[in-house]
Amino acid sequence: MFRLCKITAVLCGLLLSVFAHAGKLAIVIDDFGYRPTEENKVLQMPPAISVAVLPNAPGARAMATKAHQLGHEVLIHLPMAPLSKQPLEKDTLTPEMSSAEIERIIRNAVNNVPYAVGLNNHMGSKMTSSLFGMQKVMQTLNQYNFYFLDSMTIGNSQSIPAAQGTHVKVLKRRVFLDDSQNESAIRQQFTRAVLLAQRNGYAIAIGHPHPNTVRVLQQMLPSLPADITLVRPSQLLNEPLHAATPPHQPEAQPKPHFQPPGECKTHGPLAPVPATRMLDVVGESVSQSSMVKTLKSLF
């Protein structure tokens, strides 16, 4: 009976340890408000999938309201100026804008996207790389108690230093799911997001309501690994920031810094180890873990 109780305690400790260290994956689908057919499919996915709504889209208010009613977290997907030369959407933020103009645009966006709790940038490489421009954005967001999800469309984004002195918390995108709209490529990016969450504790992936992206999510979400939990971005606000990878730049693989000296040979027969010793070792390891010590201190 004592041995059975010990085994049960060890297994419970292992399970608690696994869940305590489960990777968290946040998925945000941008560009909501223009494609109701695909967007409605996204809204049928688990509520932890979040949506970012373009404030001047024809379906902005309706989709934000429906998303909120179905339990999804809503963000404002605010257009910001890119470095590339292209036509700008209405109310696209630029570094040269005055604080008053930025306040007006964000105020209108808040009115057009009800239930929003955060904001992320649509394009924006020129705007987010401008410290002066982003300081004006953060000072405005400070009035709304929003977090800022940096889509990381450029590597030298100034969102974090710009938020200093405000209450705005900054998150960073790690993976773009659909830079390529090829289904195989989207699957690879989804898998990469899962691996990053497992390795680093969490990851944020951004996608768009393209038919192939929606199809891949419908197929892959039900088979997430047991150690991955879907979360909303707001559930990651207290996590340590990791460096984000700009689009089209694969992460560098770590270089090996240790070379094994060769095969390790024994000089005689090894003594047999009882199977019960394994349980003792595991039990000792779990009992000495910081998690178990913390639980003991509570009782």
Backbone as CSV, one residue per row, in Angstrom:
resi,resn,N_x,N_y,N_z,CA_x,CA_y,CA_z,C_x,C_y,C_z
1,MET,0.844,-1.210,0.000,0.000,0.000,0.000,0.876,1.255,0.000
2,PHE,1.944,1.239,0.823,2.831,2.404,0.876,3.472,2.650,-0.485
3,ARG,3.928,1.532,-1.151,4.566,1.665,-2.452,3.578,2.238,-3.469
4,LEU,2.307,1.779,-3.421,1.302,2.287,-4.347,1.072,3.771,-4.133
5,CYS,1.005,4.190,-2.877,0.814,5.619,-2.587,1.990,6.438,-3.093
6,LYS,3.190,5.873,-2.957,4.378,6.591,-3.417,4.378,6.742,-4.925
7,ILE,3.996,5.649,-5.630,3.917,5.710,-7.096,2.895,6.749,-7.528
8,THR,1.728,6.751,-6.849,0.682,7.723,-7.184,1.178,9.142,-6.981
9,ALA,1.895,9.379,-5.887,2.414,10.719,-5.599,3.416,11.148,-6.660
10,VAL,4.260,10.194,-7.077,5.252,10.516,-8.108,4.570,10.889,-9.415
11,LEU,3.576,10.073,-9.811,2.876,10.346,-11.069,2.138,11.674,-11.016
12,CYS,1.509,11.967,-9.896,0.812,13.256,-9.752,1.795,14.412,-9.855
13,GLY,2.962,14.231,-9.214,3.971,15.279,-9.292,4.451,15.506,-10.703
14,LEU,4.642,14.402,-11.444,5.078,14.529,-12.835,4.032,15.232,-13.675
15,LEU,2.754,14.874,-13.462,1.688,15.522,-14.223,1.620,17.005,-13.910
16,LEU,1.728,17.347,-12.629,1.721,18.764,-12.250,2.883,19.495,-12.896
17,SER,4.037,18.853,-12.940,5.216,19.479,-13.536,5.018,19.714,-15.012
18,VAL,4.431,18.721,-15.710,4.190,18.867,-17.148,3.260,20.028,-17.424
19,PHE,2.131,20.102,-16.684,1.168,21.162,-16.945,1.707,22.526,-16.540
20,ALA,2.547,22.561,-15.505,3.116,23.840,-15.079,4.041,24.403,-16.150
21,HIS,4.648,23.514,-16.963,5.590,23.957,-17.971,5.020,23.825,-19.392
22,ALA,3.695,23.709,-19.511,3.087,23.593,-20.832,3.354,24.852,-21.647
23,GLY,3.598,24.667,-22.920,3.802,25.810,-23.806,2.480,26.491,-24.118
24,LYS,2.527,27.808,-24.219,1.324,28.594,-24.522,1.439,29.134,-25.942
25,LEU,0.395,28.947,-26.722,0.373,29.405,-28.117,-0.801,30.346,-28.328
26,ALA,-0.505,31.578,-28.732,-1.547,32.548,-29.074,-1.573,32.706,-30.591
27,ILE,-2.749,32.626,-31.168,-2.929,32.801,-32.613,-3.870,33.971,-32.844
28,VAL,-3.415,34.934,-33.643,-4.223,36.112,-33.977,-4.457,36.120,-35.488
29,ILE,-5.705,36.289,-35.875,-6.048,36.372,-37.301,-6.337,37.831,-37.630
30,ASP,-5.474,38.419,-38.464,-5.560,39.828,-38.853,-6.577,40.059,-39.976
31,ASP,-6.715,41.352,-40.317,-7.468,41.786,-41.510,-8.952,41.437,-41.463
32,PHE,-9.516,41.310,-40.270,-10.954,41.026,-40.162,-11.766,42.229,-40.636
33,GLY,-12.896,41.941,-41.268,-13.825,42.988,-41.673,-14.145,43.012,-43.153
34,TYR,-13.430,42.197,-43.954,-13.631,42.205,-45.407,-14.091,40.866,-45.976
35,ARG,-13.848,39.764,-45.280,-14.127,38.432,-45.833,-15.071,37.659,-44.901
36,PRO,-16.357,37.976,-44.888,-17.258,37.359,-43.906,-17.323,35.837,-43.981
37,THR,-17.198,35.273,-45.173,-17.292,33.815,-45.290,-16.171,33.130,-44.526
38,GLU,-14.931,33.549,-44.782,-13.799,32.931,-44.098,-13.733,33.353,-42.632
39,GLU,-14.094,34.603,-42.353,-14.038,35.091,-40.977,-15.011,34.339,-40.071
40,ASN,-16.171,34.009,-40.601,-17.129,33.242,-39.807,-16.615,31.843,-39.506
41,LYS,-15.809,31.292,-40.408,-15.186,29.990,-40.137,-14.171,30.123,-39.000
42,VAL,-13.433,31.229,-38.979,-12.486,31.465,-37.895,-13.224,31.570,-36.564
43,LEU,-14.361,32.236,-36.573,-15.107,32.440,-35.330,-15.718,31.149,-34.795
44,GLN,-15.745,30.090,-35.618,-16.209,28.789,-35.137,-15.076,27.980,-34.515
45,MET,-13.870,28.510,-34.578,-12.715,27.835,-33.973,-12.709,28.093,-32.464
46,PRO,-11.801,27.457,-31.717,-11.760,27.667,-30.260,-11.716,29.147,-29.889
47,PRO,-12.401,29.539,-28.821,-12.463,30.963,-28.434,-11.098,31.590,-28.163
48,ALA,-10.082,30.784,-27.877,-8.759,31.356,-27.622,-8.126,31.941,-28.880
49,ILE,-8.633,31.596,-30.060,-8.161,32.232,-31.294,-8.647,33.679,-31.285
50,SER,-7.730,34.639,-31.447,-8.093,36.062,-31.365,-8.160,36.671,-32.758
51,VAL,-8.857,37.790,-32.864,-9.040,38.434,-34.171,-8.656,39.907,-34.079
52,ALA,-8.035,40.402,-35.161,-7.652,41.817,-35.253,-8.427,42.437,-36.398
53,VAL,-9.205,43.463,-36.088,-10.184,44.023,-37.023,-9.688,45.354,-37.588
54,LEU,-9.726,45.473,-38.918,-9.386,46.740,-39.572,-10.503,47.748,-39.290
55,PRO,-10.200,48.882,-38.686,-11.263,49.775,-38.194,-12.126,50.393,-39.280
56,ASN,-11.613,50.527,-40.509,-12.410,51.128,-41.575,-12.990,50.105,-42.539
57,ALA,-12.914,48.827,-42.162,-13.501,47.780,-42.997,-15.021,47.833,-42.911
58,PRO,-15.719,47.461,-43.981,-17.191,47.531,-43.957,-17.824,46.650,-42.880
59,GLY,-17.168,45.546,-42.532,-17.750,44.659,-41.528,-17.103,44.773,-40.165
60,ALA,-16.403,45.882,-39.917,-15.626,46.008,-38.682,-16.484,45.843,-37.434
61,ARG,-17.495,46.642,-37.311,-18.309,46.621,-36.088,-19.027,45.291,-35.920
62,ALA,-19.602,44.789,-36.993,-20.369,43.541,-36.899,-19.475,42.369,-36.528
63,MET,-18.277,42.278,-37.143,-17.403,41.139,-36.861,-16.780,41.241,-35.478
64,ALA,-16.441,42.467,-35.047,-15.892,42.628,-33.702,-16.925,42.230,-32.654
65,THR,-18.158,42.628,-32.875,-19.233,42.295,-31.933,-19.481,40.790,-31.893
66,LYS,-19.540,40.166,-33.061,-19.785,38.727,-33.117,-18.623,37.955,-32.490
67,ALA,-17.389,38.388,-32.771,-16.231,37.722,-32.194,-16.289,37.776,-30.669
68,HIS,-16.614,38.940,-30.143,-16.699,39.099,-28.687,-17.797,38.210,-28.108
69,GLN,-18.928,38.154,-28.762,-20.038,37.345,-28.269,-19.695,35.860,-28.227
70,LEU,-18.819,35.435,-29.133,-18.417,34.035,-29.193,-17.180,33.750,-28.342
71,GLY,-16.711,34.765,-27.602,-15.625,34.549,-26.649,-14.223,34.816,-27.154
72,HIS,-14.087,35.364,-28.369,-12.764,35.650,-28.917,-12.265,37.017,-28.441
73,GLU,-10.969,37.127,-28.238,-10.379,38.418,-27.899,-10.278,39.265,-29.167
74,VAL,-10.584,40.551,-29.038,-10.625,41.456,-30.190,-9.520,42.494,-30.078
75,LEU,-8.798,42.679,-31.186,-7.787,43.727,-31.290,-8.162,44.655,-32.435
76,ILE,-7.650,45.879,-32.362,-7.738,46.817,-33.489,-6.512,46.595,-34.361
77,HIS,-6.739,46.366,-35.641,-5.639,46.157,-36.597,-5.432,47.482,-37.332
78,LEU,-4.577,48.332,-36.769,-4.489,49.718,-37.234,-3.443,49.878,-38.340
79,PRO,-3.835,50.426,-39.496,-2.860,50.648,-40.574,-1.772,51.633,-40.157
80,MET,-0.534,51.260,-40.423,0.618,52.124,-40.170,1.501,52.146,-41.406
81,ALA,2.186,53.262,-41.611,2.936,53.480,-42.850,4.071,52.473,-43.006
82,PRO,4.192,51.871,-44.212,5.324,50.990,-44.502,6.470,51.777,-45.122
83,LEU,7.635,51.162,-45.180,8.763,51.789,-45.866,8.593,51.753,-47.377
84,SER,7.943,50.731,-47.876,7.752,50.619,-49.323,6.749,51.657,-49.816
85,LYS,6.923,52.041,-51.050,6.032,53.026,-51.665,4.784,52.320,-52.183
86,GLN,3.669,52.617,-51.586,2.399,52.048,-52.023,1.269,52.928,-51.529
87,PRO,0.100,52.826,-52.155,-1.033,53.642,-51.704,-1.386,53.322,-50.255
88,LEU,-1.638,54.354,-49.465,-1.958,54.171,-48.060,-3.465,54.138,-47.853
89,GLU,-3.888,53.309,-46.928,-5.302,53.246,-46.587,-5.702,54.491,-45.803
90,LYS,-6.993,54.709,-45.734,-7.507,55.840,-44.967,-7.036,55.731,-43.513
91,ASP,-6.625,56.865,-42.953,-6.206,56.944,-41.555,-5.023,56.026,-41.231
92,THR,-4.075,55.946,-42.146,-2.832,55.223,-41.882,-1.907,56.113,-41.065
93,LEU,-1.410,55.610,-39.948,-0.530,56.413,-39.106,0.841,56.585,-39.760
94,THR,1.365,57.799,-39.696,2.710,58.093,-40.189,3.485,58.810,-39.085
95,PRO,4.811,58.699,-39.093,5.605,59.336,-38.037,5.434,60.852,-37.979
96,GLU,5.111,61.463,-39.127,5.028,62.925,-39.186,3.741,63.473,-38.579
97,MET,2.772,62.625,-38.320,1.486,63.095,-37.797,1.657,63.707,-36.410
98,SER,0.819,64.667,-36.101,0.814,65.272,-34.770,0.160,64.316,-33.774
99,SER,0.412,64.559,-32.507,-0.221,63.759,-31.465,-1.741,63.849,-31.547
100,ALA,-2.240,65.038,-31.870,-3.687,65.228,-31.957,-4.291,64.398,-33.077
101,GLU,-3.594,64.318,-34.226,-4.099,63.540,-35.351,-4.079,62.042,-35.023
102,ILE,-3.018,61.593,-34.366,-2.941,60.182,-33.976,-4.025,59.860,-32.958
103,GLU,-4.259,60.753,-32.033,-5.341,60.557,-31.056,-6.688,60.445,-31.754
104,ARG,-6.927,61.292,-32.759,-8.203,61.266,-33.485,-8.396,59.931,-34.193
105,ILE,-7.350,59.454,-34.861,-7.453,58.213,-35.619,-7.693,57.028,-34.688
106,ILE,-6.953,56.978,-33.590,-7.134,55.864,-32.656,-8.501,55.946,-31.983
107,ARG,-8.967,57.145,-31.665,-10.302,57.291,-31.068,-11.381,56.784,-32.017
108,ASN,-11.269,57.106,-33.299,-12.240,56.613,-34.280,-12.167,55.098,-34.411
109,ALA,-10.932,54.572,-34.357,-10.766,53.114,-34.457,-11.426,52.418,-33.272
110,VAL,-11.273,52.981,-32.083,-11.901,52.399,-30.894,-13.419,52.408,-31.039
111,ASN,-13.959,53.467,-31.606,-15.405,53.553,-31.813,-15.892,52.544,-32.852
112,ASN,-15.050,52.262,-33.851,-15.446,51.354,-34.931,-15.252,49.879,-34.583
113,VAL,-14.400,49.615,-33.601,-14.108,48.217,-33.224,-14.457,48.023,-31.745
114,PRO,-15.725,47.769,-31.459,-16.122,47.600,-30.048,-15.473,46.358,-29.433
115,TYR,-15.305,46.404,-28.135,-14.788,45.300,-27.313,-13.286,45.044,-27.497
116,ALA,-12.586,45.924,-28.197,-11.145,45.729,-28.366,-10.424,45.913,-27.037
117,VAL,-9.404,45.080,-26.808,-8.589,45.197,-25.597,-7.116,45.421,-25.939
118,GLY,-6.802,45.380,-27.227,-5.427,45.583,-27.664,-5.396,46.116,-29.079
119,LEU,-4.200,46.414,-29.546,-4.024,46.975,-30.884,-2.744,46.404,-31.483
120,ASN,-2.811,46.042,-32.772,-1.585,45.651,-33.466,-1.505,46.378,-34.807
121,ASN,-0.307,46.408,-35.370,-0.087,47.200,-36.581,-0.330,46.396,-37.848
122,HIS,-1.008,47.046,-38.796,-1.182,46.540,-40.159,-0.096,47.199,-41.004
123,MET,0.802,46.399,-41.591,2.026,46.911,-42.229,2.832,47.658,-41.157
124,GLY,3.372,48.852,-41.482,3.923,49.691,-40.414,5.415,49.723,-40.241
125,SER,6.203,49.193,-41.204,7.650,49.175,-40.994,8.241,50.571,-40.823
126,LYS,7.683,51.553,-41.506,8.180,52.925,-41.355,7.750,53.511,-40.014
127,MET,6.509,53.274,-39.649,5.973,53.850,-38.417,6.590,53.197,-37.184
128,THR,6.641,51.870,-37.151,7.110,51.203,-35.942,8.622,51.357,-35.743
129,SER,9.352,51.696,-36.800,10.799,51.920,-36.645,11.122,53.357,-36.247
130,SER,10.084,54.187,-36.076,10.262,55.570,-35.656,9.960,55.701,-34.163
131,LEU,10.971,55.982,-33.378,10.762,56.129,-31.940,9.812,57.287,-31.651
132,PHE,10.012,58.419,-32.324,9.172,59.595,-32.092,7.719,59.300,-32.457
133,GLY,7.516,58.624,-33.585,6.155,58.292,-34.000,5.493,57.327,-33.032
134,MET,6.210,56.299,-32.598,5.629,55.303,-31.715,5.406,55.839,-30.302
135,GLN,6.194,56.798,-29.891,5.934,57.414,-28.589,4.566,58.087,-28.571
136,LYS,4.205,58.719,-29.679,2.885,59.355,-29.756,1.773,58.306,-29.747
137,VAL,2.017,57.165,-30.381,1.035,56.078,-30.369,0.861,55.542,-28.949
138,MET,1.964,55.273,-28.272,1.886,54.698,-26.923,1.244,55.646,-25.926
139,GLN,1.518,56.920,-26.067,0.893,57.898,-25.172,-0.618,57.921,-25.359
140,THR,-1.069,57.703,-26.581,-2.514,57.643,-26.821,-3.098,56.338,-26.294
141,LEU,-2.419,55.219,-26.574,-2.919,53.928,-26.091,-2.989,53.886,-24.575
142,ASN,-2.139,54.648,-23.921,-2.123,54.694,-22.464,-3.463,55.151,-21.893
143,GLN,-4.215,55.901,-22.690,-5.521,56.396,-22.240,-6.594,55.296,-22.274
144,TYR,-6.328,54.219,-23.021,-7.345,53.189,-23.233,-7.063,51.883,-22.497
145,ASN,-5.944,51.799,-21.821,-5.580,50.555,-21.133,-5.460,49.393,-22.125
146,PHE,-4.969,49.677,-23.331,-4.732,48.655,-24.344,-3.311,48.108,-24.228
147,TYR,-3.128,46.850,-24.651,-1.768,46.365,-24.901,-1.467,46.558,-26.387
148,PHE,-0.193,46.497,-26.725,0.217,46.635,-28.127,0.909,45.352,-28.559
149,LEU,0.356,44.707,-29.574,0.979,43.532,-30.172,1.749,43.987,-31.407
150,ASP,3.053,43.931,-31.312,3.912,44.348,-32.416,3.966,43.225,-33.446
151,SER,3.466,43.507,-34.649,3.487,42.496,-35.708,4.892,42.228,-36.217
152,MET,5.846,43.056,-35.814,7.261,42.881,-36.163,7.454,42.779,-37.671
153,THR,6.949,43.791,-38.390,7.172,43.849,-39.835,8.561,44.398,-40.152
154,ILE,9.281,44.821,-39.118,10.666,45.262,-39.288,11.431,44.919,-38.014
155,GLY,12.701,44.569,-38.173,13.466,44.082,-37.036,13.779,45.127,-35.987
156,ASN,13.947,46.399,-36.393,14.337,47.431,-35.421,13.138,48.241,-34.933
157,SER,12.033,47.541,-34.703,10.844,48.209,-34.181,11.158,48.906,-32.864
158,GLN,10.560,50.074,-32.674,10.789,50.887,-31.484,9.642,50.801,-30.477
159,SER,8.799,49.793,-30.602,7.607,49.738,-29.753,7.954,49.636,-28.267
160,ILE,8.973,48.858,-27.922,9.295,48.691,-26.502,9.879,49.964,-25.883
161,PRO,10.914,50.567,-26.479,11.392,51.825,-25.879,10.335,52.921,-25.906
162,ALA,9.468,52.927,-26.930,8.426,53.957,-27.008,7.403,53.819,-25.887
163,ALA,7.215,52.597,-25.392,6.219,52.371,-24.343,6.727,52.725,-22.950
164,GLN,8.014,53.006,-22.831,8.559,53.368,-21.521,7.907,54.663,-21.014
165,GLY,7.578,54.664,-19.745,6.900,55.818,-19.174,5.394,55.754,-19.305
166,THR,4.873,54.704,-19.950,3.425,54.506,-20.041,3.070,53.184,-19.360
167,HIS,1.774,52.894,-19.300,1.320,51.618,-18.751,1.068,50.594,-19.854
168,VAL,1.431,50.905,-21.082,1.177,50.011,-22.212,2.164,48.849,-22.186
169,LYS,1.635,47.638,-22.213,2.483,46.450,-22.291,2.603,46.017,-23.748
170,VAL,3.796,45.573,-24.115,4.091,45.227,-25.505,4.315,43.726,-25.632
171,LEU,3.690,43.132,-26.637,3.929,41.748,-27.025,4.529,41.739,-28.424
172,LYS,5.205,40.637,-28.784,5.810,40.544,-30.109,5.382,39.269,-30.825
173,ARG,5.056,39.445,-32.078,4.775,38.305,-32.946,6.053,37.503,-33.176
174,ARG,5.940,36.165,-33.123,7.089,35.315,-33.423,7.010,34.697,-34.817
175,VAL,5.799,34.329,-35.250,5.648,33.592,-36.509,4.522,34.203,-37.338
176,PHE,4.779,34.380,-38.635,3.715,34.656,-39.604,3.318,33.321,-40.228
177,LEU,2.068,32.966,-40.112,1.624,31.667,-40.615,1.576,31.606,-42.129
178,ASP,1.258,32.726,-42.770,0.934,32.652,-44.196,1.592,33.739,-45.039
179,ASP,2.896,33.977,-44.807,3.634,34.791,-45.773,3.493,34.166,-47.151
180,SER,3.564,32.847,-47.188,3.220,32.082,-48.385,1.853,31.470,-48.147
181,GLN,0.985,31.522,-49.140,-0.352,30.969,-48.973,-0.439,29.530,-49.460
182,ASN,0.711,28.903,-49.655,0.771,27.482,-49.969,0.455,26.684,-48.712
183,GLU,-0.436,25.711,-48.823,-0.871,24.977,-47.631,0.282,24.290,-46.917
184,SER,1.192,23.715,-47.675,2.328,23.038,-47.059,3.183,24.022,-46.268
185,ALA,3.388,25.222,-46.822,4.179,26.240,-46.123,3.473,26.702,-44.852
186,ILE,2.161,26.833,-44.907,1.401,27.248,-43.722,1.507,26.186,-42.632
187,ARG,1.450,24.920,-43.024,1.610,23.838,-42.057,2.982,23.911,-41.383
188,GLN,3.993,24.165,-42.183,5.340,24.268,-41.628,5.439,25.408,-40.618
189,GLN,4.822,26.545,-40.944,4.863,27.682,-40.030,4.065,27.415,-38.756
190,PHE,2.948,26.721,-38.896,2.165,26.351,-37.712,2.997,25.440,-36.806
191,THR,3.653,24.459,-37.408,4.504,23.552,-36.639,5.639,24.314,-35.974
192,ARG,6.201,25.276,-36.676,7.280,26.097,-36.113,6.784,26.880,-34.898
193,ALA,5.577,27.415,-34.980,5.019,28.155,-33.847,4.864,27.234,-32.630
194,VAL,4.411,26.009,-32.861,4.261,25.046,-31.772,5.617,24.734,-31.143
195,LEU,6.627,24.510,-31.977,7.964,24.197,-31.463,8.539,25.357,-30.655
196,LEU,8.316,26.586,-31.113,8.791,27.751,-30.370,8.088,27.856,-29.015
197,ALA,6.795,27.570,-28.994,6.054,27.603,-27.731,6.582,26.542,-26.770
198,GLN,6.904,25.370,-27.296,7.433,24.309,-26.448,8.821,24.671,-25.924
199,ARG,9.640,25.284,-26.772,11.014,25.604,-26.383,11.092,26.804,-25.449
200,ASN,10.310,27.850,-25.744,10.430,29.112,-25.007,9.339,29.337,-23.970
201,GLY,8.342,28.470,-23.942,7.247,28.651,-22.990,6.016,29.272,-23.609
202,TYR,6.194,30.069,-24.649,5.042,30.651,-25.355,5.491,31.174,-26.707
203,ALA,4.514,31.385,-27.587,4.767,31.996,-28.890,3.476,32.617,-29.393
204,ILE,3.630,33.675,-30.190,2.478,34.332,-30.809,2.617,34.191,-32.318
205,ALA,1.576,33.666,-32.950,1.553,33.509,-34.400,0.429,34.366,-34.979
206,ILE,0.702,34.980,-36.119,-0.288,35.810,-36.798,-0.583,35.220,-38.173
207,GLY,-1.864,35.155,-38.504,-2.296,34.705,-39.818,-3.385,35.609,-40.357
208,HIS,-3.965,35.223,-41.475,-4.982,36.032,-42.140,-6.125,35.129,-42.601
209,PRO,-7.306,35.678,-42.812,-8.448,34.840,-43.178,-8.439,34.421,-44.653
210,HIS,-7.306,33.856,-45.097,-7.232,33.282,-46.435,-7.822,31.870,-46.381
211,PRO,-8.428,31.406,-47.449,-9.013,30.051,-47.435,-8.017,28.971,-47.017
212,ASN,-6.791,29.024,-47.505,-5.818,27.985,-47.162,-5.409,28.061,-45.688
213,THR,-5.274,29.277,-45.170,-4.932,29.427,-43.752,-6.038,28.862,-42.873
214,VAL,-7.272,29.194,-43.207,-8.412,28.692,-42.434,-8.462,27.168,-42.493
215,ARG,-8.221,26.616,-43.669,-8.260,25.157,-43.835,-7.180,24.472,-42.984
216,VAL,-5.984,25.026,-42.996,-4.900,24.433,-42.209,-5.218,24.507,-40.720
217,LEU,-5.737,25.627,-40.264,-6.080,25.754,-38.847,-7.174,24.765,-38.456
218,GLN,-8.169,24.612,-39.317,-9.240,23.662,-39.022,-8.697,22.243,-38.884
219,GLN,-7.677,21.926,-39.668,-7.117,20.574,-39.653,-6.124,20.361,-38.513
220,MET,-5.333,21.395,-38.174,-4.226,21.196,-37.237,-4.561,21.551,-35.786
221,LEU,-5.503,22.436,-35.565,-5.830,22.810,-34.186,-6.312,21.630,-33.347
222,PRO,-7.142,20.731,-33.895,-7.611,19.609,-33.057,-6.500,18.661,-32.644
223,SER,-5.352,18.687,-33.338,-4.280,17.742,-33.016,-3.077,18.427,-32.375
224,LEU,-3.310,19.537,-31.676,-2.224,20.190,-30.946,-1.616,19.227,-29.935
225,PRO,-0.294,19.275,-29.718,0.321,18.421,-28.695,-0.295,18.676,-27.320
226,ALA,-0.231,17.653,-26.481,-0.848,17.754,-25.154,-0.194,18.820,-24.290
227,ASP,1.069,19.158,-24.580,1.762,20.150,-23.755,1.630,21.571,-24.308
228,ILE,0.714,21.779,-25.241,0.477,23.112,-25.796,-0.926,23.566,-25.425
229,THR,-1.015,24.757,-24.874,-2.303,25.346,-24.506,-2.554,26.585,-25.360
230,LEU,-3.716,26.645,-25.990,-4.092,27.856,-26.728,-4.475,28.943,-25.731
231,VAL,-3.939,30.138,-25.921,-4.240,31.261,-25.025,-4.522,32.508,-25.844
232,ARG,-5.120,33.493,-25.197,-5.303,34.812,-25.803,-4.032,35.631,-25.577
233,PRO,-3.740,36.610,-26.433,-2.544,37.427,-26.207,-2.508,38.074,-24.823
234,SER,-3.656,38.505,-24.326,-3.677,39.174,-23.016,-3.222,38.251,-21.896
235,GLN,-3.247,36.930,-22.119,-2.782,35.987,-21.107,-1.258,35.868,-21.088
236,LEU,-0.592,36.567,-22.008,0.868,36.509,-22.098,1.532,37.813,-21.667
237,LEU,0.753,38.737,-21.127,1.296,40.065,-20.837,2.371,40.056,-19.764
238,ASN,2.387,39.037,-18.929,3.396,38.980,-17.873,4.540,38.023,-18.191
239,GLU,4.559,37.510,-19.424,5.644,36.621,-19.834,6.857,37.451,-20.265
240,PRO,8.068,36.910,-20.093,9.256,37.632,-20.574,9.254,37.722,-22.088
241,LEU,9.711,38.851,-22.616,9.733,39.030,-24.062,10.862,38.235,-24.689
242,HIS,10.577,37.635,-25.837,11.593,36.968,-26.638,11.810,37.783,-27.903
243,ALA,12.997,37.696,-28.445,13.278,38.403,-29.700,12.423,37.818,-30.805
244,ALA,11.757,38.675,-31.553,10.916,38.223,-32.657,11.734,38.114,-33.928
245,THR,11.268,37.286,-34.834,11.947,37.093,-36.107,11.198,37.836,-37.208
246,PRO,11.813,38.809,-37.862,11.131,39.501,-38.961,10.743,38.514,-40.050
247,PRO,9.725,38.844,-40.859,9.306,37.931,-41.905,10.432,37.661,-42.894
248,HIS,10.391,36.447,-43.461,11.338,36.029,-44.497,12.758,35.890,-43.965
249,GLN,12.953,35.887,-42.641,14.283,35.665,-42.073,14.232,34.474,-41.134
250,PRO,14.616,33.291,-41.616,14.567,32.126,-40.738,15.527,32.269,-39.573
251,GLU,15.152,31.697,-38.458,15.996,31.777,-37.272,17.307,31.047,-37.503
252,ALA,18.379,31.625,-37.019,19.676,30.963,-37.102,19.692,29.780,-36.148
253,GLN,20.223,28.668,-36.599,20.326,27.500,-35.744,21.510,27.660,-34.796
254,PRO,21.369,27.312,-33.531,22.495,27.441,-32.601,23.647,26.535,-33.020
255,LYS,24.853,27.063,-32.919,26.034,26.290,-33.282,26.421,25.377,-32.122
256,PRO,26.800,24.121,-32.439,27.201,23.234,-31.343,28.473,23.748,-30.673
257,HIS,28.482,23.754,-29.345,29.649,24.247,-28.626,30.308,23.141,-27.806
258,PHE,29.797,21.907,-27.945,30.368,20.800,-27.190,30.486,19.601,-28.108
259,GLN,31.640,18.985,-28.157,31.857,17.785,-28.943,32.141,16.629,-27.990
260,PRO,31.383,15.539,-28.064,31.633,14.406,-27.174,32.989,13.784,-27.469
261,PRO,33.704,13.302,-26.439,35.049,12.776,-26.641,35.082,11.429,-27.339
262,GLY,33.950,10.772,-27.480,33.921,9.465,-28.116,33.098,8.501,-27.292
263,GLU,33.146,7.244,-27.644,32.337,6.241,-26.958,32.873,6.013,-25.551
264,CYS,31.975,5.948,-24.598,32.360,5.701,-23.198,32.194,4.224,-22.911
265,LYS,33.295,3.555,-22.576,33.270,2.114,-22.335,33.457,1.823,-20.848
266,THR,32.749,0.807,-20.385,32.898,0.402,-18.987,34.040,-0.606,-18.873
267,HIS,34.571,-0.748,-17.672,35.699,-1.653,-17.439,35.271,-2.906,-16.671
268,GLY,33.989,-3.100,-16.564,33.526,-4.278,-15.857,32.016,-4.324,-15.882
269,PRO,31.415,-5.408,-15.468,29.941,-5.502,-15.476,29.328,-4.539,-14.471
270,LEU,28.217,-3.951,-14.864,27.514,-3.007,-13.991,26.563,-3.758,-13.085
271,ALA,26.422,-3.287,-11.853,25.501,-3.911,-10.899,24.069,-3.650,-11.341
272,PRO,23.202,-4.648,-11.215,21.796,-4.429,-11.604,21.134,-3.379,-10.714
273,VAL,20.237,-2.622,-11.319,19.515,-1.584,-10.584,18.061,-2.007,-10.460
274,PRO,17.541,-2.118,-9.257,16.134,-2.524,-9.086,15.198,-1.514,-9.750
275,ALA,14.092,-2.028,-10.302,13.135,-1.142,-10.960,12.561,-0.136,-9.979
276,THR,12.444,-0.557,-8.703,11.865,0.359,-7.719,12.759,1.552,-7.453
277,ARG,14.069,1.402,-7.751,14.995,2.520,-7.528,14.656,3.686,-8.440
278,MET,14.158,3.378,-9.650,13.764,4.441,-10.568,12.688,5.321,-9.945
279,LEU,11.709,4.666,-9.293,10.641,5.428,-8.650,11.191,6.289,-7.524
280,ASP,12.157,5.729,-6.780,12.758,6.502,-5.694,13.464,7.743,-6.227
281,VAL,14.229,7.561,-7.340,14.964,8.685,-7.904,14.004,9.757,-8.423
282,VAL,12.975,9.293,-9.147,12.002,10.257,-9.675,11.283,10.962,-8.546
283,GLY,10.915,10.183,-7.518,10.225,10.783,-6.387,11.070,11.832,-5.688
284,GLU,12.371,11.515,-5.513,13.273,12.478,-4.878,13.390,13.742,-5.711
285,SER,13.465,13.566,-7.042,13.603,14.717,-7.937,12.384,15.620,-7.861
286,VAL,11.194,14.979,-7.887,9.957,15.770,-7.821,9.833,16.461,-6.475
287,SER,10.153,15.731,-5.403,9.988,16.310,-4.061,10.913,17.483,-3.823
288,GLN,12.059,17.510,-4.543,13.011,18.609,-4.374,12.777,19.744,-5.350
289,SER,11.768,19.599,-6.238,11.519,20.643,-7.230,10.950,21.880,-6.552
290,SER,11.171,23.018,-7.180,10.681,24.283,-6.610,9.168,24.305,-6.533
291,MET,8.497,23.647,-7.492,7.036,23.648,-7.480,6.504,22.935,-6.243
292,VAL,7.072,21.732,-5.955,6.603,20.971,-4.797,6.934,21.696,-3.504
293,LYS,8.131,22.317,-3.425,8.496,23.074,-2.232,7.515,24.215,-1.991
294,THR,7.105,24.858,-3.087,6.136,25.955,-2.973,4.805,25.437,-2.454
295,LEU,4.359,24.264,-2.999,3.091,23.700,-2.542,3.169,23.320,-1.060
296,LYS,4.329,22.756,-0.641,4.485,22.402,0.762,4.397,23.614,1.670
297,SER,4.961,24.706,1.212,4.959,25.926,2.049,3.555,26.496,2.230
298,LEU,2.648,26.125,1.292,1.292,26.652,1.364,0.417,25.877,2.346
299,PHE,0.858,24.670,2.665,0.029,23.830,3.542,0.656,23.696,4.914
